[in-house]
Amino acid sequence: MSYKNNVVDKSYQFAKLSVHLYSHHSKNPMYRPLLLQFVRSGTSIGANVEEAQAAESRADFRHKMAIAYKEARECAYWLRIFADTEILPKQVCDPMHEKAHELVKILFSICLAAKNPQPDN
């Protein structure tokens, strides 16, 4: 049985969806800067999670995961804005918002666990 890192996989999939969303909905020059900010934060989640996998220290790991958590929250914010202002249809935003919120919860849990001191073995 192979081990799969849930947050690594989910953040990578979210990044791919973010790029896809941008490439299909950025034709309107008025919305392009907003969508570009979204895709930056959407891809940053996975990039920071990936960097955390090679962290030099526990503090470095916590820091990278905290950045990923903030970026996930930012994505959820942008998706709410897109849906509420009808920049994008709700049927596009809602599934992405659910995925962003799921990442927020996972990353929050990781950040909390990483703050607790590890018992000596």
C-alpha positions as a Markdown table, in Angstrom:
| # | Residue | x | y | z |
|---|---|---|---|---|
| 1 | Met | 0.0 | 0.0 | 0.0 |
| 2 | Ser | 1.4 | 3.4 | -0.9 |
| 3 | Tyr | 1.4 | 6.4 | 1.4 |
| 4 | Lys | -0.3 | 9.5 | 0.1 |
| 5 | Asn | 0.2 | 12.8 | 1.8 |
| 6 | Asn | -3.3 | 14.3 | 1.8 |
| 7 | Val | -2.4 | 18.0 | 2.1 |
| 8 | Val | 0.3 | 17.7 | -0.6 |
| 9 | Asp | -2.1 | 16.1 | -3.0 |
| 10 | Lys | -5.1 | 18.3 | -2.2 |
| 11 | Ser | -3.0 | 21.5 | -2.5 |
| 12 | Tyr | -1.5 | 20.4 | -5.8 |
| 13 | Gln | -5.0 | 19.6 | -7.2 |
| 14 | Phe | -6.3 | 23.0 | -6.0 |
| 15 | Ala | -3.4 | 24.7 | -7.7 |
| 16 | Lys | -4.2 | 22.9 | -11.0 |
| 17 | Leu | -7.9 | 24.0 | -10.6 |
| 18 | Ser | -6.8 | 27.5 | -9.9 |
| 19 | Val | -4.7 | 27.7 | -13.0 |
| 20 | His | -7.6 | 26.2 | -15.0 |
| 21 | Leu | -10.1 | 28.6 | -13.6 |
| 22 | Tyr | -7.8 | 31.6 | -14.5 |
| 23 | Ser | -7.1 | 30.3 | -18.0 |
| 24 | His | -10.8 | 30.0 | -18.8 |
| 25 | His | -12.2 | 33.1 | -17.1 |
| 26 | Ser | -9.5 | 35.8 | -17.5 |
| 27 | Lys | -10.6 | 37.1 | -20.9 |
| 28 | Asn | -12.3 | 40.1 | -19.4 |
| 29 | Pro | -9.5 | 42.7 | -18.8 |
| 30 | Met | -11.4 | 44.2 | -15.9 |
| 31 | Tyr | -11.5 | 41.0 | -14.0 |
| 32 | Arg | -8.0 | 39.8 | -14.9 |
| 33 | Pro | -6.1 | 41.4 | -12.0 |
| 34 | Leu | -8.5 | 39.9 | -9.5 |
| 35 | Leu | -8.3 | 36.5 | -11.0 |
| 36 | Leu | -4.5 | 36.8 | -11.2 |
| 37 | Gln | -4.3 | 37.5 | -7.5 |
| 38 | Phe | -6.5 | 34.4 | -6.9 |
| 39 | Val | -4.3 | 32.2 | -9.0 |
| 40 | Arg | -1.2 | 33.5 | -7.2 |
| 41 | Ser | -2.6 | 32.6 | -3.9 |
| 42 | Gly | -4.1 | 29.3 | -5.2 |
| 43 | Thr | -0.7 | 28.1 | -6.5 |
| 44 | Ser | 1.1 | 29.5 | -3.4 |
| 45 | Ile | -0.7 | 27.1 | -1.1 |
| 46 | Gly | 0.8 | 24.0 | -2.8 |
| 47 | Ala | 4.2 | 25.7 | -3.2 |
| 48 | Asn | 4.4 | 26.4 | 0.5 |
| 49 | Val | 3.2 | 22.9 | 1.4 |
| 50 | Glu | 5.8 | 21.4 | -0.9 |
| 51 | Glu | 8.5 | 23.6 | 0.7 |
| 52 | Ala | 7.4 | 22.5 | 4.1 |
| 53 | Gln | 8.1 | 18.9 | 3.1 |
| 54 | Ala | 11.8 | 19.8 | 3.0 |
| 55 | Ala | 11.8 | 22.1 | 5.9 |
| 56 | Glu | 15.2 | 22.7 | 7.6 |
| 57 | Ser | 13.6 | 22.8 | 11.1 |
| 58 | Arg | 10.3 | 22.4 | 12.9 |
| 59 | Ala | 10.1 | 26.2 | 13.0 |
| 60 | Asp | 10.6 | 26.4 | 9.2 |
| 61 | Phe | 7.9 | 23.7 | 8.8 |
| 62 | Arg | 5.5 | 25.7 | 10.9 |
| 63 | His | 6.2 | 28.9 | 9.1 |
| 64 | Lys | 5.7 | 27.4 | 5.6 |
| 65 | Met | 2.4 | 25.7 | 6.7 |
| 66 | Ala | 1.2 | 29.0 | 8.3 |
| 67 | Ile | 1.8 | 30.8 | 5.0 |
| 68 | Ala | -0.1 | 28.0 | 3.1 |
| 69 | Tyr | -3.0 | 28.4 | 5.6 |
| 70 | Lys | -3.1 | 32.2 | 5.0 |
| 71 | Glu | -3.1 | 31.7 | 1.3 |
| 72 | Ala | -5.9 | 29.2 | 1.5 |
| 73 | Arg | -8.0 | 31.7 | 3.5 |
| 74 | Glu | -7.2 | 34.3 | 0.8 |
| 75 | Cys | -8.4 | 31.9 | -1.9 |
| 76 | Ala | -11.7 | 31.4 | 0.0 |
| 77 | Tyr | -12.1 | 35.1 | 0.2 |
| 78 | Trp | -11.6 | 35.7 | -3.5 |
| 79 | Leu | -14.0 | 32.9 | -4.4 |
| 80 | Arg | -16.7 | 34.5 | -2.2 |
| 81 | Ile | -16.0 | 37.9 | -3.9 |
| 82 | Phe | -16.3 | 36.3 | -7.4 |
| 83 | Ala | -19.5 | 34.5 | -6.5 |
| 84 | Asp | -21.2 | 37.5 | -4.7 |
| 85 | Thr | -20.3 | 40.0 | -7.4 |
| 86 | Glu | -21.1 | 37.5 | -10.2 |
| 87 | Ile | -17.7 | 37.8 | -11.7 |
| 88 | Leu | -17.9 | 34.0 | -12.0 |
| 89 | Pro | -20.9 | 31.8 | -11.8 |
| 90 | Lys | -21.7 | 30.3 | -8.5 |
| 91 | Gln | -21.5 | 26.8 | -10.0 |
| 92 | Val | -17.9 | 27.5 | -10.7 |
| 93 | Cys | -17.1 | 29.2 | -7.4 |
| 94 | Asp | -19.0 | 27.0 | -4.9 |
| 95 | Pro | -17.0 | 23.7 | -5.6 |
| 96 | Met | -13.7 | 25.6 | -5.5 |
| 97 | His | -14.7 | 27.4 | -2.3 |
| 98 | Glu | -15.5 | 24.0 | -0.7 |
| 99 | Lys | -12.0 | 22.8 | -1.7 |
| 100 | Ala | -10.4 | 26.0 | -0.4 |
| 101 | His | -12.3 | 25.7 | 2.9 |
| 102 | Glu | -11.2 | 22.1 | 3.2 |
| 103 | Leu | -7.6 | 23.1 | 2.8 |
| 104 | Val | -8.1 | 25.9 | 5.4 |
| 105 | Lys | -9.3 | 23.3 | 7.9 |
| 106 | Ile | -6.5 | 20.8 | 7.2 |
| 107 | Leu | -3.8 | 23.4 | 7.3 |
| 108 | Phe | -5.2 | 24.9 | 10.5 |
| 109 | Ser | -5.0 | 21.5 | 12.1 |
| 110 | Ile | -1.5 | 21.0 | 10.9 |
| 111 | Cys | -0.5 | 24.4 | 12.2 |
| 112 | Leu | -2.0 | 23.7 | 15.6 |
| 113 | Ala | -0.3 | 20.3 | 15.9 |
| 114 | Ala | 3.0 | 21.8 | 14.8 |
| 115 | Lys | 2.8 | 24.3 | 17.6 |
| 116 | Asn | 2.5 | 21.7 | 20.3 |
| 117 | Pro | 5.9 | 20.5 | 21.7 |
| 118 | Gln | 6.8 | 16.9 | 20.7 |
| 119 | Pro | 7.2 | 14.5 | 23.6 |
| 120 | Asp | 10.7 | 12.9 | 24.0 |
| 121 | Asn | 10.7 | 9.3 | 22.8 |
